Amino acid sequence: MVVGVGRDSTLRTLKGPDRPINPEINRLYLVAAMEDVDYAVLNDVEIGKGKIDFKHILEELRPDVFVLNDDDTSIPDKKILCDRLGIELKLVERNVPEELLPTSTTNIINKINFSLKAPLRIDFAGGWTDVPYIMDGKKGYVSNAAIRPLIELKAGKFNFSGYPRGSGLSTSTAVKLLEMLNSKSYNAEPKLLSHIGEDLFNLENKELQWFIGRQDQYSIVYGGYHCFEFGEDYAKPLDLDLKRETLEALRNKLLLIHTGESRNAQSAVEEVYKNYKTPAGQDAIETLTKCGLDFAMALQKSNLSECGKIMELNWEAQKQLAPSSSTDKLDEMFNFAKNNGASGGKLCGAGGGGAFLFYSDDTESLKKAMKQRFVDCFEIDFEFEYRNIKELNAV
């Protein structure tokens, strides 16, 4: 048996500049070491019609039989050559013994380059009403959306795509999700999105020192825009009739801008747990719940300007529930934005710093004014990520 081994230059021509992975001399020696192989030779440097790079070998050896895979894309050209030289052409299937797993260089490359990806999220209205601990059995509603650029976990390292940590965009939850998906003991493939979201919620709830809500986990897992209904032990997206065009029109009127202030979510959390049972706290929670649902209803009607107003109502209720959600500087930034084209907005997440999300008919002018007035602030470019976590990672 004589086996012809393809040249490096041939494989680069046929499969791209990054191939082959193993150089021709290594592949030649590997084939030659097989017990059934008598000789291994390198094929021609040039490729003829029908991807034939072994013409000189057949002409010199005139073998009785030439063996070819039955899925070859140029069988007719190779049969013409064999007929001319009086060689019998035999086609064989690519059968892998049952005790072995099928593999290929392409699969190996894909495995090396494999990474897990997850979006972050922006919240429009309803935050805090997803926390069972403070809702006392009442339903909550949160409107939010998953965003990209995506963060990535590859070879044990995270790529945060330039997102600053502590922006109120749920980076920590996205990290925890990728770690969970990467765990050898976790199989997401047979699970529904709701099950993955709940697994993530339970995982984070066990590790943190306070009771948390479900909006971050479900938003990142489900992808796209949703208004989630939250109960004591569940979360589910409402069935809304929303067109992609409406969502993109909303995105084009949003400015996500980092305040330059470090975020102190812990203080806001402690205030919420302290204040939620007071009359002012209960009033704030009722307003937040209404805002979460009203935002979705306004968006469904394509009433985008109303969405901006609801974001501001939500921000006022958020500060009523936890005054440390804002600071004098943050209030100054919000008021400046309102005087320079923003018709509404709020801080993302629990507040205390991080990123503002503003609604404006002229986001470019607003961005320019904000950056000129507050030198530490900077925009965060984003798009909505409509794919869910299973679609993103092919699981």
C-alpha positions in Angstrom: 0.0 0.0 0.0 1.3 3.4 -1.0 -0.3 6.5 0.5 0.0 10.0 -1.0 0.1 12.9 1.5 -1.1 16.4 0.5 1.5 19.2 0.5 1.1 22.2 2.9 0.8 24.5 -0.1 -2.0 22.4 -1.5 -4.0 22.4 1.8 -3.5 26.2 2.1 -4.9 26.6 -1.4 -7.9 24.4 -0.8 -8.7 25.1 2.9 -7.3 28.5 3.7 -4.2 30.3 4.9 -4.4 28.9 8.4 -4.2 25.3 7.3 -2.7 22.8 7.8 -2.2 22.6 11.5 0.4 19.8 11.3 3.2 20.3 8.7 3.5 17.9 5.8 6.6 16.2 7.1 4.9 15.3 10.4 1.8 14.0 8.6 4.0 12.0 6.2 5.8 10.3 9.1 2.5 9.6 11.0 1.0 7.9 7.9 4.2 5.9 7.2 4.2 4.6 10.8 0.9 2.8 10.3 1.4 -1.0 10.1 -0.6 -1.5 6.9 1.2 1.3 5.0 4.3 0.2 2.9 5.2 3.6 1.6 4.1 7.2 2.2 5.0 9.9 -0.3 4.3 13.6 -0.7 2.0 14.5 -3.5 2.6 17.1 -6.3 3.2 20.8 -5.4 0.8 21.9 -8.2 -2.9 21.1 -8.2 -4.4 20.0 -11.5 -8.0 19.9 -12.8 -10.3 18.0 -10.3 -8.0 18.9 -7.4 -5.5 16.3 -8.6 -2.2 16.6 -6.9 -1.0 13.0 -7.3 -0.8 12.6 -11.1 2.9 11.9 -11.2 2.6 9.1 -8.5 -0.1 7.3 -10.5 1.9 7.7 -13.8 5.1 6.3 -12.1 3.6 3.5 -10.1 0.7 2.4 -12.3 -1.0 0.8 -9.3 -3.7 -1.9 -9.7 -6.2 0.0 -7.6 -6.6 3.7 -6.6 -8.8 4.3 -3.5 -10.8 7.4 -3.1 -13.4 8.6 -0.5 -16.9 8.3 -1.9 -17.7 11.9 -0.8 -14.9 13.3 -3.0 -16.2 16.3 -5.0 -14.1 15.6 -8.2 -14.7 11.8 -8.8 -15.3 12.2 -12.6 -12.0 13.9 -13.2 -10.1 11.3 -11.2 -11.9 8.4 -13.0 -10.8 9.8 -16.3 -7.2 9.8 -15.1 -7.5 6.2 -13.8 -9.1 5.0 -17.0 -6.3 6.5 -19.1 -3.7 4.8 -17.0 -5.6 1.4 -16.8 -6.1 1.8 -13.0 -9.2 0.5 -11.2 -10.9 3.2 -9.2 -12.4 2.1 -5.9 -14.7 4.3 -3.7 -14.9 3.7 0.0 -17.0 5.3 2.8 -15.6 7.3 5.7 -16.5 4.7 8.4 -15.1 5.2 11.9 -14.8 2.1 14.1 -17.5 2.0 16.8 -14.9 2.2 19.5 -13.6 5.6 18.2 -15.1 9.0 18.1 -15.3 10.8 14.7 -12.9 13.7 14.6 -11.4 16.1 12.1 -8.9 19.0 12.0 -11.8 21.4 11.6 -13.5 20.1 14.8 -10.2 20.3 16.7 -9.8 23.9 15.6 -13.4 24.7 16.6 -12.8 23.2 20.0 -9.6 25.2 20.5 -11.4 28.4 19.5 -14.6 27.6 21.4 -15.9 30.3 23.6 -19.1 31.0 25.6 -20.8 34.3 25.2 -23.5 36.2 27.1 -25.1 39.6 26.8 -25.5 42.2 29.5 -28.8 44.0 30.2 -30.3 47.5 30.5 -33.4 47.9 32.7 -36.1 50.5 31.7 -38.6 50.2 34.5 -39.8 48.1 37.4 -36.5 47.3 39.1 -36.8 46.0 42.7 -40.2 44.5 42.1 -38.5 41.3 41.0 -37.2 40.7 44.5 -39.5 38.2 46.3 -38.3 39.3 49.8 -39.7 42.8 49.5 -42.9 42.0 47.4 -44.7 40.1 50.1 -46.4 37.8 47.6 -47.5 40.5 45.2 -46.6 40.4 41.5 -43.9 42.6 40.1 -43.1 43.7 36.5 -39.8 44.7 35.0 -39.1 45.9 31.5 -35.5 45.2 30.3 -33.4 44.2 27.3 -30.3 42.2 26.6 -27.5 44.2 24.9 -24.3 43.6 23.0 -21.3 43.7 22.6 -21.2 40.3 24.3 -18.8 39.3 27.1 -16.9 36.1 26.4 -15.3 33.2 28.3 -12.5 31.5 26.4 -9.8 29.2 27.7 -10.7 30.2 31.3 -10.3 34.0 30.7 -13.1 36.6 30.4 -13.2 39.3 27.7 -15.5 42.1 28.9 -15.6 43.8 25.5 -14.6 47.2 27.0 -17.5 47.3 29.5 -16.4 49.0 32.7 -17.3 46.9 35.8 -19.9 48.3 38.2 -22.0 50.0 35.5 -25.3 48.6 36.6 -25.5 46.4 33.5 -25.4 43.1 35.4 -21.8 42.1 34.5 -21.5 39.9 37.6 -24.6 37.9 36.6 -23.3 37.4 33.1 -20.0 36.1 34.5 -21.8 33.7 36.8 -23.9 32.4 33.9 -20.8 31.7 31.7 -19.2 29.9 34.6 -22.3 27.8 35.1 -22.5 26.9 31.4 -18.8 26.1 31.4 -19.1 23.7 34.3 -18.6 20.1 33.4 -21.5 19.2 35.8 -24.0 21.5 34.0 -25.8 20.5 30.8 -27.9 23.3 29.4 -28.9 21.5 26.2 -32.1 19.8 27.4 -33.1 22.7 29.6 -35.8 25.3 28.9 -34.7 29.0 29.1 -36.8 29.3 32.3 -34.9 26.5 33.9 -31.6 28.0 33.0 -32.7 31.3 34.4 -33.9 29.7 37.6 -30.7 27.7 38.0 -28.7 30.9 37.7 -31.0 32.7 40.2 -30.6 29.9 42.7 -26.8 29.8 42.2 -26.4 33.6 42.8 -28.9 33.6 45.7 -26.9 31.0 47.6 -23.6 32.9 47.2 -24.7 36.5 48.0 -25.3 37.9 51.5 -28.8 39.3 50.7 -31.9 38.1 48.9 -31.9 39.0 45.2 -34.3 39.3 42.4 -34.7 37.4 39.1 -34.6 40.2 36.4 -30.9 40.1 35.7 -30.7 36.3 35.3 -33.8 36.0 33.1 -33.0 39.0 30.9 -29.5 37.7 30.1 -30.8 34.1 29.5 -33.8 35.1 27.3 -32.2 37.8 25.2 -34.1 40.6 23.4 -36.6 42.9 25.1 -39.1 41.5 27.6 -41.5 42.6 30.3 -41.2 39.9 32.9 -43.8 39.1 35.5 -42.4 38.1 38.8 -44.0 36.1 41.6 -42.8 34.5 44.9 -41.1 31.6 43.1 -41.3 32.3 39.4 -40.6 34.6 36.5 -42.2 34.6 33.1 -42.1 36.9 30.0 -45.4 38.5 29.0 -46.7 37.7 25.6 -46.3 41.0 23.8 -46.9 42.0 20.2 -43.7 43.9 19.5 -42.1 44.5 16.1 -38.3 44.6 15.6 -38.8 48.0 13.9 -40.3 49.4 17.1 -37.5 48.1 19.3 -34.9 49.5 16.9 -36.7 52.9 16.9 -36.5 52.9 20.7 -32.8 52.0 20.7 -32.0 54.9 18.3 -33.5 57.2 21.0 -31.4 55.9 23.9 -28.1 57.1 25.2 -26.2 54.9 27.6 -23.5 57.0 29.3 -21.3 56.1 32.2 -21.2 58.7 34.9 -17.6 58.2 35.9 -18.9 57.6 39.4 -18.1 54.2 41.1 -21.2 52.3 41.9 -22.2 51.6 45.5 -25.1 49.2 45.1 -24.7 47.7 48.6 -25.9 51.0 50.2 -29.0 51.1 48.0 -29.8 47.4 48.8 -29.6 48.0 52.5 -31.9 51.0 52.3 -34.4 49.1 50.3 -34.6 46.4 52.9 -34.9 49.1 55.6 -37.5 51.1 53.9 -39.7 48.7 51.9 -42.3 48.3 54.6 -42.7 52.0 55.4 -45.7 53.9 53.8 -43.2 55.7 51.5 -41.5 52.5 50.6 -44.8 50.7 49.8 -45.9 53.7 47.6 -42.6 53.5 45.7 -42.9 49.8 45.1 -46.4 50.2 43.8 -45.1 52.9 41.4 -42.2 50.8 40.3 -44.5 47.9 39.6 -46.8 50.1 37.5 -43.9 51.6 35.6 -42.5 48.2 34.7 -45.9 47.2 33.1 -46.8 50.6 31.7 -43.4 50.8 29.8 -44.3 47.5 28.0 -47.8 48.7 27.1 -46.5 52.0 25.8 -43.8 50.3 23.8 -46.4 47.9 22.3 -48.3 50.9 21.1 -45.1 52.4 19.7 -45.6 55.4 22.1 -41.8 55.9 22.5 -42.0 59.4 24.1 -44.2 57.9 26.8 -41.5 55.3 27.4 -39.1 58.1 28.2 -41.5 59.7 30.7 -42.1 56.3 32.4 -38.3 55.9 32.8 -38.2 59.2 34.7 -41.2 58.3 36.9 -39.4 55.0 37.7 -36.2 56.9 38.6 -38.1 59.1 41.1 -39.7 56.1 42.7 -36.4 54.3 42.9 -34.9 57.3 44.8 -37.9 57.4 47.1 -37.3 53.7 48.0 -33.5 54.1 48.4 -32.3 57.7 48.5 -28.7 56.5 48.2 -29.5 55.5 44.7 -28.4 59.0 43.7 -25.9 61.6 44.8 -25.7 65.4 44.4 -23.5 64.9 41.4 -25.8 62.3 39.9 -28.8 64.6 40.4 -26.8 67.4 38.7 -26.1 65.1 35.7 -29.7 64.1 35.4 -31.0 67.6 35.6 -28.4 68.8 33.0 -29.5 66.0 30.7 -33.1 67.0 31.1 -32.2 70.6 30.2 -30.2 69.4 27.1 -32.7 67.2 25.3 -33.4 64.2 27.5 -37.1 63.7 28.0 -36.5 60.9 30.6 -34.0 58.5 32.0 -32.7 56.6 35.0 -29.6 55.0 36.4 -29.1 51.4 35.4 -29.4 48.7 38.1 -29.6 49.6 41.8 -28.0 53.1 41.2 -25.4 54.9 43.2 -23.3 55.3 40.2 -22.5 53.4 37.0 -24.4 54.2 33.8 -27.4 56.5 33.0 -29.8 55.5 30.3 -31.5 58.5 28.8 -34.3 58.9 26.2 -33.8 61.7 23.7 -34.9 62.6 20.2 -31.3 63.8 19.6 -28.9 61.5 21.3 -25.9 62.9 19.5 -26.4 66.4 20.8 -27.1 65.2 24.3 -24.0 63.0 24.3 -21.9 65.9 23.1 -23.3 68.3 25.8 -22.9 65.7 28.6 -19.3 65.0 27.7 -18.4 68.6 27.5 -20.0 69.4 30.9 -18.9 66.3 32.7 -15.4 65.3 31.6 -15.4 62.0 33.4 -18.5 60.6 31.6 -18.3 58.5 28.5 -20.8 56.8 26.2 -21.3 53.0 26.0 -22.2 52.0 22.5 -24.7 49.1 22.4 -27.2 47.2 20.3 -30.1 45.0 21.4 -29.1 41.3 21.5 -32.2 39.4 20.3 -30.7 35.8 20.5 -31.2 33.8 23.7 -28.4 32.2 25.6 -28.9 28.8 23.9 -28.9 30.3 20.4 -25.7 32.3 21.2 -23.8 29.2 22.3 -25.4 26.5 20.2 -26.6 24.5 23.1 
